[in-house]
Amino acid sequence: MKTQDLVSRLAGDLAPVERNAVPRTLNRALMIGLAGNTALLVALYGFGSDMPEQMLKAMFWIRLAFPLAIIAAALKLTEGLSRPGTPLALAWVATTAPIASMLLVAAAFQLATPSDYRLQLVVGHTWRTTTAGVVLLSLPSLAAVMHAMKGLAPTRLMPAGAGAGLLAGAQGLLVYSLYCPVMPVPFWSVWHVLAIAVTAGIGAALAPNYLRW
């Protein structure tokens, strides 16, 4: 086959790309993931009977603002990672800023707490189940986002997987925050951040094989 004939055949099947195709694909994946996260939450934990009381407390809304801020920033990051050659320095900064801010707040609380109570304030009684629960609830979103990215054009595979993990971890945390009782700020700052980091690590580990073209 002549080169010109090959080019003509390849160019003959071209069709315009749907406008905002990448955001729409990822938003659809987030909706599917959110449904899976919620169903898994109900199956594992049931409904929180104290939800009306929690909603009257400022800490409830502060806890929700944390994963929402990460979701908003990580969505832009994941969109960029789904396209080749997109500049991402600012997106990484925006995504990590809420995490760094929350860790700084936790450190400030620790400094303001008497030294005898600092460890107890961070460790609590449920740190293992809290971290594991958030990671577990993030898995439906991680699967949905990774599947969506596989149909796009990621070229930086490990960062793409990490971005998907950050997005999924924040969404899992959002669902978990609707259920879990109010905790000291240093506690959920540390262990919720750890859960998001673990989910990002899972995404980065899976990406080189799963997202490979």
MARLO-695906 format. One line per 10 residues: their letters; for each residue x, y, z of C-alpha. Coordinates in Angstrom, 2 decimals. Each point is the difference from the previous one (the first is absolute). Example, Ala and Ser with C-alpha at 12.3 -4.5 7.8 and 13.67 -1.06 7.14 Angstrom:
<sites>
as> 12.30/-4.50/7.80  1.37/3.44/-0.66
</sites>
This chain:
<sites>
mktqdlvsrl> 0.00/0.00/0.00  1.27/3.42/-0.88  0.58/2.50/2.76  -2.49/2.44/-1.46  -2.69/-2.70/-0.12  0.67/-0.88/3.67  -0.25/3.64/1.04  -3.23/0.39/-1.96  -1.54/-3.04/1.68  1.01/1.14/3.47
agdlapvern> -1.24/3.53/-0.61  -3.23/-1.19/-1.57  -1.45/-1.23/3.31  0.70/3.18/1.94  -2.90/1.55/1.90  -0.14/3.14/2.12  0.64/-0.58/3.68  -2.93/0.78/2.26  0.44/3.34/1.74  1.13/-0.39/3.62
avprtlnral> 0.28/-3.74/-0.58  2.62/-0.53/2.73  -1.87/1.86/2.80  -3.24/-1.71/-0.97  1.62/-3.42/0.05  1.59/0.58/3.40  -3.15/1.55/1.48  -1.97/-3.01/-1.15  2.56/-2.26/1.67  -0.25/2.02/3.22
miglagntal> -3.78/-0.38/0.05  0.31/-3.75/-0.48  2.69/-0.15/2.66  -2.08/2.05/2.42  -2.91/-2.37/-0.42  2.32/-2.95/0.65  1.56/1.73/3.02  -3.41/0.75/1.49  -1.30/-3.53/-0.57  3.13/-1.42/1.62
lvalygfgsd> -0.35/2.38/2.96  -3.60/-1.08/0.60  0.94/-3.68/-0.35  2.92/0.24/2.45  -1.15/2.61/2.52  -3.69/0.68/-0.55  -1.42/3.47/0.51  1.33/2.38/2.64  -2.83/0.56/2.48  1.61/3.20/1.28
mpeqmlkamf> 0.17/1.70/-3.41  -2.51/2.78/0.85  1.97/0.89/3.13  3.30/-0.07/-1.86  -1.27/2.40/-2.65  -0.54/2.66/2.67  3.70/-0.03/0.94  2.59/2.15/-1.73  2.57/-2.82/0.09  -2.27/-2.12/-2.21
wirlafplai> 0.16/2.58/-2.78  3.73/0.57/0.48  0.55/-3.72/-0.44  -2.04/0.05/-3.21  1.82/3.07/-1.34  3.33/-1.85/0.14  -0.81/-2.83/-2.47  -2.07/2.35/-2.17  3.00/2.31/-0.43  2.19/-2.95/-0.99
iaaalklteg> -2.62/-1.32/-2.43  -0.28/3.36/-1.76  3.78/0.31/-0.40  0.68/-3.70/-0.73  -2.64/-0.01/-2.74  1.92/2.68/-1.89  3.23/-1.90/0.63  -1.49/-3.25/-1.29  -1.34/1.76/-3.09  3.50/1.25/-0.79
lsrpgtplal> 1.54/-3.42/0.61  -2.50/-1.50/-2.44  1.49/2.08/-2.83  3.60/-0.10/-1.24  2.17/3.04/0.52  -2.27/1.98/2.33  1.89/2.27/2.46  -0.81/-1.24/3.50  2.18/1.87/2.48  -2.81/2.29/1.18
awvattapia> -2.47/-2.90/0.10  2.29/-2.00/2.29  0.42/3.03/2.27  -3.75/0.58/0.14  -0.65/-3.67/0.81  2.57/-0.27/2.76  -0.79/3.41/1.55  -3.09/-1.19/1.96  1.97/-3.00/1.28  2.94/2.12/1.11
smllvaaafq> -2.34/2.54/1.60  -1.81/-2.68/1.97  3.26/-1.49/1.26  1.08/3.48/1.12  -3.30/0.43/1.86  0.53/-3.37/1.68  3.51/1.05/1.03  -1.35/3.25/1.46  -2.58/-1.93/2.04  2.73/-2.28/1.25
latpsdyrlq> 2.18/2.90/1.12  -2.95/1.51/1.84  -0.74/-3.28/1.80  1.79/-1.00/3.22  2.78/-2.48/-0.77  -1.60/-2.78/2.06  -3.03/-0.07/-2.29  1.58/0.51/-3.41  0.45/-3.65/-0.94  -3.47/-0.91/1.15
lvvghtwrtt> -1.45/2.85/-2.06  1.57/-1.37/-3.19  -0.25/-3.75/0.51  -3.40/-0.29/1.64  -1.64/-3.42/0.04  -1.01/-0.53/-3.64  2.89/1.20/-2.14  0.50/-3.40/-1.65  -3.65/-0.44/-0.93  -0.33/3.63/-1.07
tagvvllslp> 2.85/-0.16/-2.50  -0.99/-3.44/-1.29  -3.65/1.05/-0.27  0.78/3.06/-2.11  2.28/-1.99/-2.31  -2.64/-2.72/-0.39  -2.74/2.51/-0.78  2.29/1.62/-2.59  0.40/-3.14/-2.09  -3.21/0.34/-2.07
slaavmhamk> 1.01/3.53/-0.99  3.56/-1.10/-0.72  -1.24/-2.77/-2.30  -2.38/2.38/-1.81  2.57/2.78/-0.47  2.75/-2.38/-1.13  -2.38/-1.59/-2.51  -0.93/3.44/-1.32  3.65/1.04/-0.33  0.78/-3.20/-1.89
glaptrlmpa> -2.31/1.21/-2.77  1.76/3.39/-0.16  3.63/0.77/-0.81  2.19/-0.08/3.12  3.71/-0.17/-0.74  1.44/0.56/3.50  -1.41/-3.20/1.40  1.16/-0.04/3.62  -0.90/3.67/0.60  -3.33/-0.65/-1.74
gagagllaga> -0.69/-2.88/2.37  1.02/2.12/2.98  -2.32/2.80/-1.15  -2.86/-2.48/-0.39  0.77/-1.32/3.48  -0.05/3.49/1.51  -3.35/0.69/-1.63  -1.46/-3.34/1.05  1.41/0.22/3.51  -1.56/3.43/0.51
qgllvyslyc> -3.34/-1.28/-1.25  0.17/-3.00/2.30  0.84/2.35/2.87  -2.97/2.19/-0.88  -2.35/-2.96/0.33  1.70/-1.21/3.18  -0.25/3.49/1.54  -3.78/-0.18/-0.34  0.00/-3.03/2.26  2.82/0.24/2.55
pvmpvpfwsv> -0.48/1.82/3.31  1.70/3.30/0.78  3.67/-0.55/0.87  2.83/2.26/1.19  1.50/1.98/-2.88  3.52/-1.51/0.37  -1.50/-3.49/-0.15  -1.92/0.29/-3.23  2.55/2.37/-1.54  2.75/-2.61/0.29
whvlaiavta> -1.88/-3.23/-0.70  -2.25/1.36/-2.72  3.03/1.43/-1.79  1.74/-3.37/0.39  -3.00/-1.77/-1.55  0.08/2.31/-3.03  3.76/-0.56/-0.33  -0.49/-3.78/0.11  -2.68/0.18/-2.70  2.30/2.16/-2.14
gigaalapny> 2.74/-2.60/0.48  -2.35/-2.79/-1.10  -0.90/1.96/-3.12  3.66/0.70/-0.80  0.88/-3.69/0.46  -2.79/-1.23/-2.28  0.35/2.64/-2.72  3.09/-1.22/-1.89  -1.74/-3.26/-0.87  -3.67/1.05/-0.09
lrw> 0.37/3.29/-1.88  2.57/-1.21/-2.51  -1.14/0.61/-3.57
</sites>
